[in-house]
Amino acid sequence: MRRSALLALALVTAVPVLLAGCGSSSSGSSAIATSAPPASSNPSASAADSASASASGGTALSGSITVLAASSLTGAFTTLGKQFEAAHPGTTVTFSFGASSALATQITQGAPADVFASASAKNMDAVVAAQGADTPTTFVKNVMEIVVPPKNPAHIAALADLARSGVKVALCQAAVPCGATAEKVFANAKITVKPVTREADVKSTLAKVELGEVDAGVVYVTDVLAAKDKVVGIPIPDAVNASTSYPIATLTATKNADLAKAFVAYVLSADGATVLTTAGFAKP
């Protein structure tokens, strides 16, 4: 009888201890759960992740843009356009190449486009003054070179030969950057060159030489490089040579500002510089 009473008393004493232990364990689990909320409940973290994905070339870019660019950029920009589209599936970059002066006029007259890359700061300045472009960035420069047909029938060996009587020379129009820069070369060398033709842009001038219609021309070094064995280049001494700078900018009338700015950024990137340097352009 006494032993039963003692056993009952021990059980009654143990129950509160067990209950207290269970209550403590439950309280601890609740504290751990509330101290680590799900990641999705942190809006700042989500926003940061989205921004990072966009900055690293995510799927945010789409649609198409039109880039107006100087003729001398044809080869390099065609390559850059293909690389950009490959890096951003779902985007399309269309180019229109021509004389920078003519392209600038098109922009100020309302031609639809998204990016302008000029072979002259003067032409870009005209577009900016008309509030047609954002602040431009100079990305490369180019210098001039004499170009002759492969057989060099007039035996051109130096800049002074272009001033000889009977030598047929093709130049860009004076208002076009390649024409204006060539005139600077002649002024530096103190020679007078009378061209038999003045072409609308540098590609047209180069074509006259490739077809053998003239004895020589003065174009950009990049155009001579791009023509490969169709022509022969004759370097102009640094002391009298002249260069032109190339600025690029997003146009204010663009209908796809994000894509336009992304393309400009790509041109200015290390990948863009590699393509441009390979094409013969120099750093600004």
Secondary structure, 3 states (H helix, E strand, C coil): CHHHHHHHHHHHHHHHHHHHHHHHHHHHHHHHHHCCCCHHHCHHHHHHHHHHHHHCCCCCCCEEEEEEEEHHHHHHHHHHHHHHHHHCCCEEEEEEEECHHHHHHHHHCCCCCCEEECCCHHHHHHHHHCCCECCCEEEEEEEEEEEECCCCCCCCCCHHHHHCCCCCEEEECCCCHHHHHHHHHHHHHCCCCCCCEEECCHHHHHHHHHCCCCCEEEEEHHHHHHHHHHCEEEECCCCCCCEEEEEEEEECCCCCHHHHHHHHHHHCCHHHHHHHHHCCCECC
